[in-house]
Amino acid sequence: MWDYFPLIIIAIVFVIFVALFLFRLFSGGEKEPRKKKKKKIKVKDRNKIIRETNRRLAQNPKDPDALQALADLYYTEGIYDKSLNYYNTLVGLCASNPDLNEFEMTLRYALSALKLGNYDEAYKSLIIARSFEENNFELCFHLG
């Protein structure tokens, strides 16, 4: 019996390793392979934001994070003609990208159009934004 003791120990260790391997293989882990996440643009300096977004847009003209950073920058600065163009592109990308907030993009697109005097486009976009969220103060204020 003692002659087979090392062989029994090796067999037990082998069975444990096989069991751990099978457990890890069939465990309920991630079903999809990991996607490489792009880092969000969170820079406070205007020049750095523009430089970073232009670099990213040169590689991918429809990069939603870069487009949103530029649109938000121009919207907060009151440059509504540029923000209108970027939000227009973002509204088109909302259907294919679930990370984008379609209500916010549509509302800001409408408010940019309103500030530029494009009332028909602003009204259409405000109505579309109302279909996403009915009780938003800013939306109701501009529709009223």
For each residue, the residues with C-beta under 8 A, 3 or more apart:
1: 4 5
2: 5
3:
4: 1 7 8
5: 1 2 8 9
6: 9 10
7: 4 10 11
8: 4 5 11 12
9: 5 6 12 13
10: 6 7 13 14
11: 7 8 14 15
12: 8 9 15 16
13: 9 10 16 17
14: 10 11 17 18
15: 11 12 18 19
16: 12 13 19 20
17: 13 14 20 21
18: 14 15 21 22
19: 15 16 22 23
20: 16 17 23 24
21: 17 18 24 25
22: 18 19 25 26
23: 19 20 26 27
24: 20 21 27 29
25: 21 22
26: 22 23
27: 23 24
28:
29: 24
30: 33 34
31:
32: 35
33: 30
34: 30
35: 32
36:
37:
38: 63 65
39:
40: 65
41: 49 52 53 56 65 66 69
42:
43: 48 49 52
44: 48
45: 48 49
46: 49 50 73
47: 50 51
48: 43 44 45 51 52
49: 41 43 45 46 52 53 69 70 73
50: 46 47 53 54 70 73
51: 47 48 54 55
52: 41 43 48 49 55 56 66 69
53: 41 49 50 56 57 63 66 67 69 70
54: 50 51 57 58
55: 51 52 58 59
56: 41 52 53 59 60 63 65 66
57: 53 54 60 61 63 66 67
58: 54 55
59: 55 56 63
60: 56 57 63 66
61: 57
62: 67 89 93
63: 38 53 56 57 59 60 66 67
64: 67 68 90 93 97 99 100
65: 38 40 41 56 68 69
66: 41 52 53 56 57 60 63 69 70
67: 53 57 62 63 64 70 71 86 89 90 93
68: 64 65 71 72 86 90 100 105
69: 41 49 52 53 65 66 72 73
70: 49 50 53 66 67 73 74 82 86
71: 67 68 74 75 83 86 87 90 105 108
72: 68 69 75 76 83
73: 46 49 50 69 70 76 77
74: 70 71 77 79 80 82 83 86
75: 71 72 78 79 80 83 87 108 111 112
76: 72 73
77: 73 74
78: 75 115
79: 74 75 82 83
80: 74 75 83 84 112 115 116
81: 84 85 112 116
82: 70 74 79 85 86
83: 71 72 74 75 79 80 86 87 108 112
84: 80 81 87 88 109 112 113 116 118
85: 81 82 88 89
86: 67 68 70 71 74 82 83 89 90
87: 71 75 83 84 90 91 105 108 109 112
88: 84 85 91 92 109
89: 62 67 85 86 92 93
90: 64 67 68 71 86 87 93 94 100 105 109
91: 87 88 94 102 105 106 109 125
92: 88 89 95
93: 62 64 67 89 90 96 97 100
94: 90 91 97 100 102 105 106
95: 92
96: 93
97: 64 93 94 100
98:
99: 64
100: 64 68 90 93 94 97 105
101: 104 105
102: 91 94 105 106 132
103: 106 107 129 132 133 136
104: 101 107 108
105: 68 71 87 90 91 94 100 101 102 108 109
106: 91 94 102 103 109 110 125 128 129 132
107: 103 104 110 111 125 126 129 136 138 139
108: 71 75 83 87 104 105 111 112
109: 84 87 88 90 91 105 106 112 113 125
110: 106 107 113 114 121 122 123 124 125 126 128 129 142
111: 75 107 108 114 115 122 138 142
112: 75 80 81 83 84 87 108 109 115 116
113: 84 109 110 116 118 119 121 122 125
114: 110 111 117 118 119 122 126 142
115: 78 80 111 112
116: 80 81 84 112 113
117: 114
118: 84 113 114 121 122
119: 113 114 122 123
120: 123 124
121: 110 113 118 124 125
122: 110 111 113 114 118 119 125 126 142
123: 110 119 120 126 127
124: 110 120 121 127 128
125: 91 106 107 109 110 113 121 122 128 129
126: 107 110 114 122 123 129 130 139 142 143
127: 123 124 130 131 143
128: 106 110 124 125 131 132
129: 103 106 107 110 125 126 132 133 136 139
130: 126 127 133 134 139 143
131: 127 128
132: 102 103 106 128 129
133: 103 129 130 136 139
134: 130
135: 140
136: 103 107 129 133 139 140
137: 140 141
138: 107 111 141 142
139: 107 126 129 130 133 136 142 143
140: 135 136 137 143 144
141: 137 138 144
142: 110 111 114 122 126 138 139
143: 126 127 130 139 140
144: 140 141
